[in-house]
Amino acid sequence: MNTNTRPTPARTLLLAVCTAAAVWSLARADEEREARRLEITSMTFTDGATLPLSAVDNISANNLNVCTADGSAGGNESPQLSWRHAPHNTRSFVVIAYDTTAAFSHWGMYNIAARTTSLPQNAGAASSSFGRQVNNDFGDFGYEGPCPPTGVEPFAHHYVFSVYALDTELSLPASANFPANAETLLHALLAAGRGGHILASGSITGLFSSTPAQ
Protein backbone atom coordinates (compact mmCIF):
# COMPACT_ATOMS: atom_id res chain seq x y z
CA MET A 1 0.00 0.00 0.00
CA ASN A 2 1.33 3.41 -0.89
CA THR A 3 1.88 5.40 2.31
CA ASN A 4 3.42 8.40 0.57
CA THR A 5 1.21 11.33 1.63
CA ARG A 6 3.27 14.03 -0.02
CA PRO A 7 1.04 16.23 -2.23
CA THR A 8 1.41 15.82 -5.94
CA PRO A 9 2.15 18.93 -8.07
CA ALA A 10 -1.49 18.96 -9.19
CA ARG A 11 -2.74 18.83 -5.59
CA THR A 12 -0.24 21.56 -4.61
CA LEU A 13 -1.47 23.78 -7.43
CA LEU A 14 -5.12 23.12 -6.51
CA LEU A 15 -4.41 23.94 -2.87
CA ALA A 16 -2.68 27.18 -3.85
CA VAL A 17 -5.56 28.18 -6.10
CA CYS A 18 -8.15 27.41 -3.40
CA THR A 19 -6.15 29.32 -0.78
CA ALA A 20 -5.78 32.33 -3.07
CA ALA A 21 -9.51 32.24 -3.82
CA ALA A 22 -10.35 32.11 -0.12
CA VAL A 23 -8.02 35.00 0.66
CA TRP A 24 -9.49 37.01 -2.25
CA SER A 25 -13.04 36.30 -1.04
CA LEU A 26 -12.20 37.45 2.47
CA ALA A 27 -10.55 40.59 1.12
CA ARG A 28 -13.58 41.33 -1.05
CA ALA A 29 -15.87 40.82 1.96
CA ASP A 30 -13.75 43.26 3.97
CA GLU A 31 -13.85 45.77 1.11
CA GLU A 32 -17.62 45.44 0.83
CA ARG A 33 -18.07 45.88 4.57
CA GLU A 34 -15.81 48.92 4.44
CA ALA A 35 -17.76 50.31 1.49
CA ARG A 36 -20.97 50.02 3.50
CA ARG A 37 -19.53 52.03 6.38
CA LEU A 38 -20.10 55.75 6.78
CA GLU A 39 -17.42 57.77 8.53
CA ILE A 40 -19.15 59.83 11.24
CA THR A 41 -17.54 62.78 13.00
CA SER A 42 -18.72 65.66 15.16
CA MET A 43 -17.41 69.10 16.01
CA THR A 44 -19.40 68.91 19.27
CA PHE A 45 -17.66 65.85 20.76
CA THR A 46 -15.22 63.10 19.87
CA ASP A 47 -16.05 59.42 19.65
CA GLY A 48 -15.97 57.81 23.09
CA ALA A 49 -15.72 61.13 24.94
CA THR A 50 -18.13 62.83 27.34
CA LEU A 51 -20.93 64.81 25.74
CA PRO A 52 -20.80 68.55 26.49
CA LEU A 53 -23.52 70.37 28.41
CA SER A 54 -24.83 71.83 25.16
CA ALA A 55 -26.18 68.36 24.24
CA VAL A 56 -27.59 67.51 27.69
CA ASP A 57 -31.24 67.80 28.70
CA ASN A 58 -32.40 70.53 31.05
CA ILE A 59 -35.02 69.36 33.57
CA SER A 60 -35.31 71.77 36.46
CA ALA A 61 -36.11 70.97 40.09
CA ASN A 62 -35.53 73.57 42.81
CA ASN A 63 -33.78 75.73 40.20
CA LEU A 64 -31.24 72.98 39.48
CA ASN A 65 -30.90 70.72 36.46
CA VAL A 66 -31.46 67.13 37.61
CA CYS A 67 -29.68 65.86 34.49
CA THR A 68 -26.22 67.04 35.58
CA ALA A 69 -24.09 66.14 38.57
CA ASP A 70 -23.78 69.73 39.83
CA GLY A 71 -27.12 71.10 38.65
CA SER A 72 -25.63 73.00 35.71
CA ALA A 73 -28.07 73.88 32.95
CA GLY A 74 -28.00 71.86 29.77
CA GLY A 75 -28.43 73.27 26.29
CA ASN A 76 -30.58 70.37 25.06
CA GLU A 77 -29.28 70.82 21.50
CA SER A 78 -28.45 67.94 19.19
CA PRO A 79 -24.72 67.78 18.43
CA GLN A 80 -23.20 68.69 15.09
CA LEU A 81 -22.76 65.59 12.90
CA SER A 82 -20.88 65.03 9.64
CA TRP A 83 -20.54 61.94 7.46
CA ARG A 84 -18.49 60.78 4.51
CA HIS A 85 -18.40 57.93 1.97
CA ALA A 86 -22.12 57.72 1.25
CA PRO A 87 -22.86 55.49 -1.78
CA HIS A 88 -23.59 57.34 -5.02
CA ASN A 89 -27.15 55.98 -5.23
CA THR A 90 -28.17 57.28 -1.79
CA ARG A 91 -31.61 58.91 -1.83
CA SER A 92 -32.01 59.81 1.85
CA PHE A 93 -30.42 59.60 5.29
CA VAL A 94 -31.78 58.63 8.69
CA VAL A 95 -30.25 59.83 11.97
CA ILE A 96 -31.01 58.17 15.30
CA ALA A 97 -29.72 59.00 18.79
CA TYR A 98 -30.10 56.05 21.16
CA ASP A 99 -29.04 55.42 24.74
CA THR A 100 -27.81 51.83 24.51
CA THR A 101 -27.38 51.66 28.30
CA ALA A 102 -31.03 52.37 29.03
CA ALA A 103 -32.53 51.26 25.67
CA PHE A 104 -33.99 54.74 25.23
CA SER A 105 -34.44 56.81 22.06
CA HIS A 106 -33.52 60.49 22.21
CA TRP A 107 -33.90 61.51 18.58
CA GLY A 108 -35.04 60.33 15.19
CA MET A 109 -34.86 62.20 11.89
CA TYR A 110 -35.54 60.67 8.47
CA ASN A 111 -35.80 61.58 4.78
CA ILE A 112 -32.78 63.85 5.11
CA ALA A 113 -31.85 64.97 1.57
CA ALA A 114 -29.31 62.83 -0.28
CA ARG A 115 -27.02 65.83 -0.91
CA THR A 116 -26.64 66.36 2.85
CA THR A 117 -23.24 65.59 4.38
CA SER A 118 -23.72 67.18 7.80
CA LEU A 119 -26.24 68.50 10.30
CA PRO A 120 -25.47 71.61 12.34
CA GLN A 121 -25.77 71.76 16.10
CA ASN A 122 -29.42 71.95 17.17
CA ALA A 123 -30.69 70.41 13.92
CA GLY A 124 -33.01 68.40 16.16
CA ALA A 125 -35.02 71.46 17.19
CA ALA A 126 -38.78 71.12 16.70
CA SER A 127 -38.66 73.73 13.93
CA SER A 128 -35.90 71.94 11.99
CA SER A 129 -36.19 71.74 8.22
CA PHE A 130 -33.34 69.27 7.63
CA GLY A 131 -35.63 66.24 7.64
CA ARG A 132 -38.76 64.80 9.17
CA GLN A 133 -38.65 64.02 12.88
CA VAL A 134 -40.47 61.71 15.26
CA ASN A 135 -41.39 61.81 18.93
CA ASN A 136 -38.60 60.55 21.16
CA ASP A 137 -39.08 58.23 24.14
CA PHE A 138 -39.73 61.23 26.37
CA GLY A 139 -42.83 61.72 24.23
CA ASP A 140 -41.51 64.99 22.81
CA PHE A 141 -40.97 65.94 19.17
CA GLY A 142 -37.38 66.21 17.96
CA TYR A 143 -34.21 65.92 20.01
CA GLU A 144 -34.03 65.64 23.77
CA GLY A 145 -30.66 65.17 25.39
CA PRO A 146 -29.22 62.82 28.00
CA CYS A 147 -30.64 62.74 31.50
CA PRO A 148 -29.46 59.47 33.09
CA PRO A 149 -30.73 58.69 36.59
CA THR A 150 -28.46 59.85 39.39
CA GLY A 151 -26.87 57.18 41.56
CA VAL A 152 -28.04 54.26 39.44
CA GLU A 153 -25.37 51.98 37.99
CA PRO A 154 -24.01 51.96 35.41
CA PHE A 155 -23.50 55.66 36.01
CA ALA A 156 -22.14 56.54 32.56
CA HIS A 157 -24.60 55.95 29.74
CA HIS A 158 -23.60 55.40 26.11
CA TYR A 159 -25.35 57.62 23.57
CA VAL A 160 -24.95 56.32 20.03
CA PHE A 161 -25.60 58.68 17.12
CA SER A 162 -26.15 56.55 14.02
CA VAL A 163 -26.49 57.64 10.39
CA TYR A 164 -28.03 55.39 7.73
CA ALA A 165 -27.82 55.91 3.97
CA LEU A 166 -30.86 54.55 2.08
CA ASP A 167 -31.64 54.15 -1.60
CA THR A 168 -35.23 55.18 -0.89
CA GLU A 169 -37.28 57.48 1.32
CA LEU A 170 -39.34 56.26 4.26
CA SER A 171 -43.07 56.59 4.74
CA LEU A 172 -44.12 56.39 8.38
CA PRO A 173 -47.74 55.85 9.42
CA ALA A 174 -48.97 58.65 11.68
CA SER A 175 -52.06 60.55 12.68
CA ALA A 176 -52.96 63.47 14.92
CA ASN A 177 -53.70 61.11 17.81
CA PHE A 178 -50.84 58.73 17.08
CA PRO A 179 -47.81 60.66 15.81
CA ALA A 180 -44.79 58.80 14.46
CA ASN A 181 -42.37 57.93 17.24
CA ALA A 182 -39.00 56.28 17.70
CA GLU A 183 -40.49 52.79 17.50
CA THR A 184 -42.33 53.67 14.28
CA LEU A 185 -39.07 54.86 12.74
CA LEU A 186 -37.22 51.76 13.95
CA HIS A 187 -39.78 49.44 12.33
CA ALA A 188 -39.58 51.40 9.07
CA LEU A 189 -35.78 51.18 9.15
CA LEU A 190 -35.88 47.43 9.87
CA ALA A 191 -38.23 46.94 6.93
CA ALA A 192 -35.87 48.96 4.74
CA GLY A 193 -33.01 46.75 5.86
CA ARG A 194 -34.90 43.57 5.05
CA GLY A 195 -35.62 45.00 1.61
CA GLY A 196 -31.94 45.76 1.00
CA HIS A 197 -32.50 49.51 1.01
CA ILE A 198 -29.86 50.38 3.65
CA LEU A 199 -26.72 51.08 1.64
CA ALA A 200 -24.36 52.10 4.43
CA SER A 201 -24.29 53.14 8.05
CA GLY A 202 -21.98 54.46 10.73
CA SER A 203 -22.07 55.77 14.27
CA ILE A 204 -20.33 57.85 16.88
CA THR A 205 -20.74 57.43 20.65
CA GLY A 206 -20.80 59.97 23.45
CA LEU A 207 -20.86 59.27 27.19
CA PHE A 208 -22.64 61.10 30.00
CA SER A 209 -23.28 60.62 33.71
CA SER A 210 -25.36 62.70 36.08
CA THR A 211 -23.80 61.03 39.13
CA PRO A 212 -21.11 63.04 40.98
CA ALA A 213 -17.63 61.56 40.80
CA GLN A 214 -16.75 59.57 43.90
C-alpha atoms as an extended CHARMM CRD file, in Angstrom:
* protein
*
       214  EXT
         1         1  MET       CA              0.0000000000        0.0000000000        0.0000000000  PROA      1               0.0000000000
         2         2  ASN       CA              1.3280000000        3.4110000000       -0.8950000000  PROA      2               0.0000000000
         3         3  THR       CA              1.8800000000        5.4030000000        2.3120000000  PROA      3               0.0000000000
         4         4  ASN       CA              3.4200000000        8.3980000000        0.5690000000  PROA      4               0.0000000000
         5         5  THR       CA              1.2070000000       11.3340000000        1.6290000000  PROA      5               0.0000000000
         6         6  ARG       CA              3.2740000000       14.0290000000       -0.0250000000  PROA      6               0.0000000000
         7         7  PRO       CA              1.0420000000       16.2260000000       -2.2270000000  PROA      7               0.0000000000
         8         8  THR       CA              1.4150000000       15.8250000000       -5.9440000000  PROA      8               0.0000000000
         9         9  PRO       CA              2.1530000000       18.9290000000       -8.0660000000  PROA      9               0.0000000000
        10        10  ALA       CA             -1.4920000000       18.9590000000       -9.1930000000  PROA      10              0.0000000000
        11        11  ARG       CA             -2.7350000000       18.8310000000       -5.5940000000  PROA      11              0.0000000000
        12        12  THR       CA             -0.2450000000       21.5630000000       -4.6100000000  PROA      12              0.0000000000
        13        13  LEU       CA             -1.4670000000       23.7810000000       -7.4310000000  PROA      13              0.0000000000
        14        14  LEU       CA             -5.1150000000       23.1200000000       -6.5140000000  PROA      14              0.0000000000
        15        15  LEU       CA             -4.4140000000       23.9390000000       -2.8740000000  PROA      15              0.0000000000
        16        16  ALA       CA             -2.6760000000       27.1810000000       -3.8460000000  PROA      16              0.0000000000
        17        17  VAL       CA             -5.5610000000       28.1820000000       -6.0990000000  PROA      17              0.0000000000
        18        18  CYS       CA             -8.1520000000       27.4120000000       -3.3990000000  PROA      18              0.0000000000
        19        19  THR       CA             -6.1490000000       29.3200000000       -0.7770000000  PROA      19              0.0000000000
        20        20  ALA       CA             -5.7810000000       32.3260000000       -3.0680000000  PROA      20              0.0000000000
        21        21  ALA       CA             -9.5120000000       32.2400000000       -3.8180000000  PROA      21              0.0000000000
        22        22  ALA       CA            -10.3540000000       32.1120000000       -0.1210000000  PROA      22              0.0000000000
        23        23  VAL       CA             -8.0220000000       35.0040000000        0.6570000000  PROA      23              0.0000000000
        24        24  TRP       CA             -9.4870000000       37.0070000000       -2.2510000000  PROA      24              0.0000000000
        25        25  SER       CA            -13.0370000000       36.3000000000       -1.0400000000  PROA      25              0.0000000000
        26        26  LEU       CA            -12.1960000000       37.4470000000        2.4740000000  PROA      26              0.0000000000
        27        27  ALA       CA            -10.5490000000       40.5850000000        1.1160000000  PROA      27              0.0000000000
        28        28  ARG       CA            -13.5850000000       41.3260000000       -1.0530000000  PROA      28              0.0000000000
        29        29  ALA       CA            -15.8700000000       40.8160000000        1.9590000000  PROA      29              0.0000000000
        30        30  ASP       CA            -13.7500000000       43.2590000000        3.9740000000  PROA      30              0.0000000000
        31        31  GLU       CA            -13.8500000000       45.7660000000        1.1100000000  PROA      31              0.0000000000
        32        32  GLU       CA            -17.6210000000       45.4380000000        0.8260000000  PROA      32              0.0000000000
        33        33  ARG       CA            -18.0710000000       45.8780000000        4.5720000000  PROA      33              0.0000000000
        34        34  GLU       CA            -15.8110000000       48.9190000000        4.4390000000  PROA      34              0.0000000000
        35        35  ALA       CA            -17.7610000000       50.3120000000        1.4860000000  PROA      35              0.0000000000
        36        36  ARG       CA            -20.9690000000       50.0250000000        3.4970000000  PROA      36              0.0000000000
        37        37  ARG       CA            -19.5310000000       52.0290000000        6.3810000000  PROA      37              0.0000000000
        38        38  LEU       CA            -20.1020000000       55.7490000000        6.7760000000  PROA      38              0.0000000000
        39        39  GLU       CA            -17.4220000000       57.7720000000        8.5320000000  PROA      39              0.0000000000
        40        40  ILE       CA            -19.1530000000       59.8290000000       11.2370000000  PROA      40              0.0000000000
        41        41  THR       CA            -17.5370000000       62.7850000000       13.0020000000  PROA      41              0.0000000000
        42        42  SER       CA            -18.7240000000       65.6590000000       15.1600000000  PROA      42              0.0000000000
        43        43  MET       CA            -17.4060000000       69.1020000000       16.0140000000  PROA      43              0.0000000000
        44        44  THR       CA            -19.3960000000       68.9090000000       19.2700000000  PROA      44              0.0000000000
        45        45  PHE       CA            -17.6610000000       65.8510000000       20.7580000000  PROA      45              0.0000000000
        46        46  THR       CA            -15.2170000000       63.1000000000       19.8660000000  PROA      46              0.0000000000
        47        47  ASP       CA            -16.0510000000       59.4240000000       19.6540000000  PROA      47              0.0000000000
        48        48  GLY       CA            -15.9700000000       57.8120000000       23.0880000000  PROA      48              0.0000000000
        49        49  ALA       CA            -15.7230000000       61.1320000000       24.9420000000  PROA      49              0.0000000000
        50        50  THR       CA            -18.1300000000       62.8300000000       27.3430000000  PROA      50              0.0000000000
        51        51  LEU       CA            -20.9320000000       64.8080000000       25.7390000000  PROA      51              0.0000000000
        52        52  PRO       CA            -20.8040000000       68.5490000000       26.4890000000  PROA      52              0.0000000000
        53        53  LEU       CA            -23.5250000000       70.3680000000       28.4120000000  PROA      53              0.0000000000
        54        54  SER       CA            -24.8290000000       71.8260000000       25.1550000000  PROA      54              0.0000000000
        55        55  ALA       CA            -26.1780000000       68.3590000000       24.2380000000  PROA      55              0.0000000000
        56        56  VAL       CA            -27.5900000000       67.5100000000       27.6890000000  PROA      56              0.0000000000
        57        57  ASP       CA            -31.2380000000       67.7990000000       28.7010000000  PROA      57              0.0000000000
        58        58  ASN       CA            -32.4020000000       70.5310000000       31.0500000000  PROA      58              0.0000000000
        59        59  ILE       CA            -35.0170000000       69.3620000000       33.5740000000  PROA      59              0.0000000000
        60        60  SER       CA            -35.3100000000       71.7710000000       36.4580000000  PROA      60              0.0000000000
        61        61  ALA       CA            -36.1070000000       70.9700000000       40.0920000000  PROA      61              0.0000000000
        62        62  ASN       CA            -35.5270000000       73.5670000000       42.8110000000  PROA      62              0.0000000000
        63        63  ASN       CA            -33.7810000000       75.7320000000       40.1980000000  PROA      63              0.0000000000
        64        64  LEU       CA            -31.2390000000       72.9800000000       39.4790000000  PROA      64              0.0000000000
        65        65  ASN       CA            -30.8990000000       70.7240000000       36.4610000000  PROA      65              0.0000000000
        66        66  VAL       CA            -31.4620000000       67.1270000000       37.6110000000  PROA      66              0.0000000000
        67        67  CYS       CA            -29.6800000000       65.8630000000       34.4940000000  PROA      67              0.0000000000
        68        68  THR       CA            -26.2180000000       67.0380000000       35.5780000000  PROA      68              0.0000000000
        69        69  ALA       CA            -24.0890000000       66.1420000000       38.5720000000  PROA      69              0.0000000000
        70        70  ASP       CA            -23.7770000000       69.7300000000       39.8290000000  PROA      70              0.0000000000
        71        71  GLY       CA            -27.1180000000       71.1020000000       38.6530000000  PROA      71              0.0000000000
        72        72  SER       CA            -25.6270000000       73.0020000000       35.7100000000  PROA      72              0.0000000000
        73        73  ALA       CA            -28.0730000000       73.8810000000       32.9520000000  PROA      73              0.0000000000
        74        74  GLY       CA            -28.0030000000       71.8570000000       29.7720000000  PROA      74              0.0000000000
        75        75  GLY       CA            -28.4270000000       73.2710000000       26.2860000000  PROA      75              0.0000000000
        76        76  ASN       CA            -30.5840000000       70.3690000000       25.0590000000  PROA      76              0.0000000000
        77        77  GLU       CA            -29.2770000000       70.8180000000       21.4970000000  PROA      77              0.0000000000
        78        78  SER       CA            -28.4530000000       67.9390000000       19.1920000000  PROA      78              0.0000000000
        79        79  PRO       CA            -24.7190000000       67.7780000000       18.4330000000  PROA      79              0.0000000000
        80        80  GLN       CA            -23.2000000000       68.6880000000       15.0910000000  PROA      80              0.0000000000
        81        81  LEU       CA            -22.7570000000       65.5950000000       12.9050000000  PROA      81              0.0000000000
        82        82  SER       CA            -20.8810000000       65.0300000000        9.6360000000  PROA      82              0.0000000000
        83        83  TRP       CA            -20.5450000000       61.9390000000        7.4630000000  PROA      83              0.0000000000
        84        84  ARG       CA            -18.4850000000       60.7770000000        4.5140000000  PROA      84              0.0000000000
        85        85  HSD       CA            -18.4000000000       57.9310000000        1.9670000000  PROA      85              0.0000000000
        86        86  ALA       CA            -22.1160000000       57.7220000000        1.2520000000  PROA      86              0.0000000000
        87        87  PRO       CA            -22.8590000000       55.4860000000       -1.7790000000  PROA      87              0.0000000000
        88        88  HSD       CA            -23.5850000000       57.3400000000       -5.0150000000  PROA      88              0.0000000000
        89        89  ASN       CA            -27.1480000000       55.9810000000       -5.2250000000  PROA      89              0.0000000000
        90        90  THR       CA            -28.1690000000       57.2850000000       -1.7890000000  PROA      90              0.0000000000
        91        91  ARG       CA            -31.6110000000       58.9140000000       -1.8260000000  PROA      91              0.0000000000
        92        92  SER       CA            -32.0050000000       59.8080000000        1.8450000000  PROA      92              0.0000000000
        93        93  PHE       CA            -30.4230000000       59.6020000000        5.2850000000  PROA      93              0.0000000000
        94        94  VAL       CA            -31.7780000000       58.6350000000        8.6940000000  PROA      94              0.0000000000
        95        95  VAL       CA            -30.2500000000       59.8350000000       11.9720000000  PROA      95              0.0000000000
        96        96  ILE       CA            -31.0130000000       58.1670000000       15.3030000000  PROA      96              0.0000000000
        97        97  ALA       CA            -29.7160000000       58.9990000000       18.7850000000  PROA      97              0.0000000000
        98        98  TYR       CA            -30.0950000000       56.0550000000       21.1610000000  PROA      98              0.0000000000
        99        99  ASP       CA            -29.0360000000       55.4160000000       24.7420000000  PROA      99              0.0000000000
       100       100  THR       CA            -27.8120000000       51.8270000000       24.5100000000  PROA      100             0.0000000000
       101       101  THR       CA            -27.3760000000       51.6570000000       28.2990000000  PROA      101             0.0000000000
       102       102  ALA       CA            -31.0320000000       52.3650000000       29.0290000000  PROA      102             0.0000000000
       103       103  ALA       CA            -32.5320000000       51.2610000000       25.6730000000  PROA      103             0.0000000000
       104       104  PHE       CA            -33.9930000000       54.7390000000       25.2340000000  PROA      104             0.0000000000
       105       105  SER       CA            -34.4410000000       56.8070000000       22.0630000000  PROA      105             0.0000000000
       106       106  HSD       CA            -33.5190000000       60.4950000000       22.2110000000  PROA      106             0.0000000000
       107       107  TRP       CA            -33.9020000000       61.5120000000       18.5760000000  PROA      107             0.0000000000
       108       108  GLY       CA            -35.0370000000       60.3330000000       15.1950000000  PROA      108             0.0000000000
       109       109  MET       CA            -34.8630000000       62.2010000000       11.8870000000  PROA      109             0.0000000000
       110       110  TYR       CA            -35.5390000000       60.6680000000        8.4720000000  PROA      110             0.0000000000
       111       111  ASN       CA            -35.8020000000       61.5790000000        4.7790000000  PROA      111             0.0000000000
       112       112  ILE       CA            -32.7830000000       63.8500000000        5.1090000000  PROA      112             0.0000000000
       113       113  ALA       CA            -31.8540000000       64.9680000000        1.5740000000  PROA      113             0.0000000000
       114       114  ALA       CA            -29.3070000000       62.8260000000       -0.2780000000  PROA      114             0.0000000000
       115       115  ARG       CA            -27.0190000000       65.8270000000       -0.9070000000  PROA      115             0.0000000000
       116       116  THR       CA            -26.6360000000       66.3650000000        2.8540000000  PROA      116             0.0000000000
       117       117  THR       CA            -23.2430000000       65.5870000000        4.3840000000  PROA      117             0.0000000000
       118       118  SER       CA            -23.7210000000       67.1820000000        7.8010000000  PROA      118             0.0000000000
       119       119  LEU       CA            -26.2400000000       68.4970000000       10.2980000000  PROA      119             0.0000000000
       120       120  PRO       CA            -25.4670000000       71.6120000000       12.3440000000  PROA      120             0.0000000000
       121       121  GLN       CA            -25.7670000000       71.7640000000       16.0980000000  PROA      121             0.0000000000
       122       122  ASN       CA            -29.4220000000       71.9510000000       17.1710000000  PROA      122             0.0000000000
       123       123  ALA       CA            -30.6870000000       70.4140000000       13.9170000000  PROA      123             0.0000000000
       124       124  GLY       CA            -33.0100000000       68.4040000000       16.1630000000  PROA      124             0.0000000000
       125       125  ALA       CA            -35.0240000000       71.4630000000       17.1860000000  PROA      125             0.0000000000
       126       126  ALA       CA            -38.7770000000       71.1230000000       16.7030000000  PROA      126             0.0000000000
       127       127  SER       CA            -38.6570000000       73.7320000000       13.9280000000  PROA      127             0.0000000000
       128       128  SER       CA            -35.8950000000       71.9370000000       11.9930000000  PROA      128             0.0000000000
       129       129  SER       CA            -36.1880000000       71.7360000000        8.2200000000  PROA      129             0.0000000000
       130       130  PHE       CA            -33.3410000000       69.2680000000        7.6280000000  PROA      130             0.0000000000
       131       131  GLY       CA            -35.6340000000       66.2420000000        7.6380000000  PROA      131             0.0000000000
       132       132  ARG       CA            -38.7620000000       64.8030000000        9.1700000000  PROA      132             0.0000000000
       133       133  GLN       CA            -38.6460000000       64.0250000000       12.8810000000  PROA      133             0.0000000000
       134       134  VAL       CA            -40.4740000000       61.7070000000       15.2600000000  PROA      134             0.0000000000
       135       135  ASN       CA            -41.3920000000       61.8090000000       18.9270000000  PROA      135             0.0000000000
       136       136  ASN       CA            -38.5950000000       60.5480000000       21.1550000000  PROA      136             0.0000000000
       137       137  ASP       CA            -39.0850000000       58.2250000000       24.1380000000  PROA      137             0.0000000000
       138       138  PHE       CA            -39.7290000000       61.2260000000       26.3720000000  PROA      138             0.0000000000
       139       139  GLY       CA            -42.8280000000       61.7200000000       24.2270000000  PROA      139             0.0000000000
       140       140  ASP       CA            -41.5090000000       64.9910000000       22.8070000000  PROA      140             0.0000000000
       141       141  PHE       CA            -40.9660000000       65.9440000000       19.1690000000  PROA      141             0.0000000000
       142       142  GLY       CA            -37.3830000000       66.2150000000       17.9620000000  PROA      142             0.0000000000
       143       143  TYR       CA            -34.2090000000       65.9180000000       20.0060000000  PROA      143             0.0000000000
       144       144  GLU       CA            -34.0350000000       65.6430000000       23.7740000000  PROA      144             0.0000000000
       145       145  GLY       CA            -30.6630000000       65.1680000000       25.3920000000  PROA      145             0.0000000000
       146       146  PRO       CA            -29.2180000000       62.8200000000       28.0020000000  PROA      146             0.0000000000
       147       147  CYS       CA            -30.6390000000       62.7390000000       31.4980000000  PROA      147             0.0000000000
       148       148  PRO       CA            -29.4640000000       59.4720000000       33.0900000000  PROA      148             0.0000000000
       149       149  PRO       CA            -30.7310000000       58.6930000000       36.5940000000  PROA      149             0.0000000000
       150       150  THR       CA            -28.4620000000       59.8520000000       39.3930000000  PROA      150             0.0000000000
       151       151  GLY       CA            -26.8740000000       57.1850000000       41.5610000000  PROA      151             0.0000000000
       152       152  VAL       CA            -28.0420000000       54.2590000000       39.4410000000  PROA      152             0.0000000000
       153       153  GLU       CA            -25.3680000000       51.9750000000       37.9930000000  PROA      153             0.0000000000
       154       154  PRO       CA            -24.0100000000       51.9590000000       35.4060000000  PROA      154             0.0000000000
       155       155  PHE       CA            -23.4970000000       55.6620000000       36.0130000000  PROA      155             0.0000000000
       156       156  ALA       CA            -22.1380000000       56.5440000000       32.5580000000  PROA      156             0.0000000000
       157       157  HSD       CA            -24.6040000000       55.9520000000       29.7380000000  PROA      157             0.0000000000
       158       158  HSD       CA            -23.6020000000       55.3980000000       26.1130000000  PROA      158             0.0000000000
       159       159  TYR       CA            -25.3550000000       57.6230000000       23.5670000000  PROA      159             0.0000000000
       160       160  VAL       CA            -24.9500000000       56.3190000000       20.0340000000  PROA      160             0.0000000000
       161       161  PHE       CA            -25.6000000000       58.6820000000       17.1240000000  PROA      161             0.0000000000
       162       162  SER       CA            -26.1490000000       56.5550000000       14.0170000000  PROA      162             0.0000000000
       163       163  VAL       CA            -26.4930000000       57.6370000000       10.3940000000  PROA      163             0.0000000000
       164       164  TYR       CA            -28.0310000000       55.3910000000        7.7260000000  PROA      164             0.0000000000
       165       165  ALA       CA            -27.8200000000       55.9050000000        3.9680000000  PROA      165             0.0000000000
       166       166  LEU       CA            -30.8630000000       54.5520000000        2.0770000000  PROA      166             0.0000000000
       167       167  ASP       CA            -31.6410000000       54.1500000000       -1.6040000000  PROA      167             0.0000000000
       168       168  THR       CA            -35.2290000000       55.1830000000       -0.8910000000  PROA      168             0.0000000000
       169       169  GLU       CA            -37.2780000000       57.4770000000        1.3160000000  PROA      169             0.0000000000
       170       170  LEU       CA            -39.3390000000       56.2640000000        4.2620000000  PROA      170             0.0000000000
       171       171  SER       CA            -43.0650000000       56.5890000000        4.7390000000  PROA      171             0.0000000000
       172       172  LEU       CA            -44.1230000000       56.3920000000        8.3840000000  PROA      172             0.0000000000
       173       173  PRO       CA            -47.7400000000       55.8530000000        9.4190000000  PROA      173             0.0000000000
       174       174  ALA       CA            -48.9660000000       58.6520000000       11.6790000000  PROA      174             0.0000000000
       175       175  SER       CA            -52.0610000000       60.5480000000       12.6810000000  PROA      175             0.0000000000
       176       176  ALA       CA            -52.9640000000       63.4710000000       14.9180000000  PROA      176             0.0000000000
       177       177  ASN       CA            -53.7030000000       61.1150000000       17.8060000000  PROA      177             0.0000000000
       178       178  PHE       CA            -50.8410000000       58.7310000000       17.0840000000  PROA      178             0.0000000000
       179       179  PRO       CA            -47.8050000000       60.6590000000       15.8090000000  PROA      179             0.0000000000
       180       180  ALA       CA            -44.7940000000       58.8000000000       14.4570000000  PROA      180             0.0000000000
       181       181  ASN       CA            -42.3730000000       57.9290000000       17.2420000000  PROA      181             0.0000000000
       182       182  ALA       CA            -38.9950000000       56.2830000000       17.7000000000  PROA      182             0.0000000000
       183       183  GLU       CA            -40.4930000000       52.7900000000       17.4970000000  PROA      183             0.0000000000
       184       184  THR       CA            -42.3330000000       53.6720000000       14.2790000000  PROA      184             0.0000000000
       185       185  LEU       CA            -39.0680000000       54.8550000000       12.7400000000  PROA      185             0.0000000000
       186       186  LEU       CA            -37.2200000000       51.7590000000       13.9450000000  PROA      186             0.0000000000
       187       187  HSD       CA            -39.7820000000       49.4360000000       12.3330000000  PROA      187             0.0000000000
       188       188  ALA       CA            -39.5770000000       51.3950000000        9.0660000000  PROA      188             0.0000000000
       189       189  LEU       CA            -35.7810000000       51.1790000000        9.1490000000  PROA      189             0.0000000000
       190       190  LEU       CA            -35.8780000000       47.4330000000        9.8710000000  PROA      190             0.0000000000
       191       191  ALA       CA            -38.2310000000       46.9370000000        6.9340000000  PROA      191             0.0000000000
       192       192  ALA       CA            -35.8700000000       48.9600000000        4.7430000000  PROA      192             0.0000000000
       193       193  GLY       CA            -33.0080000000       46.7550000000        5.8640000000  PROA      193             0.0000000000
       194       194  ARG       CA            -34.9030000000       43.5740000000        5.0500000000  PROA      194             0.0000000000
       195       195  GLY       CA            -35.6150000000       45.0000000000        1.6110000000  PROA      195             0.0000000000
       196       196  GLY       CA            -31.9430000000       45.7580000000        1.0010000000  PROA      196             0.0000000000
       197       197  HSD       CA            -32.4970000000       49.5110000000        1.0100000000  PROA      197             0.0000000000
       198       198  ILE       CA            -29.8650000000       50.3760000000        3.6460000000  PROA      198             0.0000000000
       199       199  LEU       CA            -26.7180000000       51.0760000000        1.6400000000  PROA      199             0.0000000000
       200       200  ALA       CA            -24.3610000000       52.1050000000        4.4310000000  PROA      200             0.0000000000
       201       201  SER       CA            -24.2920000000       53.1420000000        8.0550000000  PROA      201             0.0000000000
       202       202  GLY       CA            -21.9760000000       54.4650000000       10.7290000000  PROA      202             0.0000000000
       203       203  SER       CA            -22.0730000000       55.7650000000       14.2660000000  PROA      203             0.0000000000
       204       204  ILE       CA            -20.3290000000       57.8470000000       16.8820000000  PROA      204             0.0000000000
       205       205  THR       CA            -20.7440000000       57.4270000000       20.6470000000  PROA      205             0.0000000000
       206       206  GLY       CA            -20.7960000000       59.9700000000       23.4490000000  PROA      206             0.0000000000
       207       207  LEU       CA            -20.8590000000       59.2740000000       27.1860000000  PROA      207             0.0000000000
       208       208  PHE       CA            -22.6370000000       61.1000000000       29.9990000000  PROA      208             0.0000000000
       209       209  SER       CA            -23.2790000000       60.6230000000       33.7060000000  PROA      209             0.0000000000
       210       210  SER       CA            -25.3640000000       62.6980000000       36.0810000000  PROA      210             0.0000000000
       211       211  THR       CA            -23.8050000000       61.0340000000       39.1340000000  PROA      211             0.0000000000
       212       212  PRO       CA            -21.1140000000       63.0430000000       40.9830000000  PROA      212             0.0000000000
       213       213  ALA       CA            -17.6350000000       61.5550000000       40.8000000000  PROA      213             0.0000000000
       214       214  GLN       CA            -16.7490000000       59.5680000000       43.9010000000  PROA      214             0.0000000000
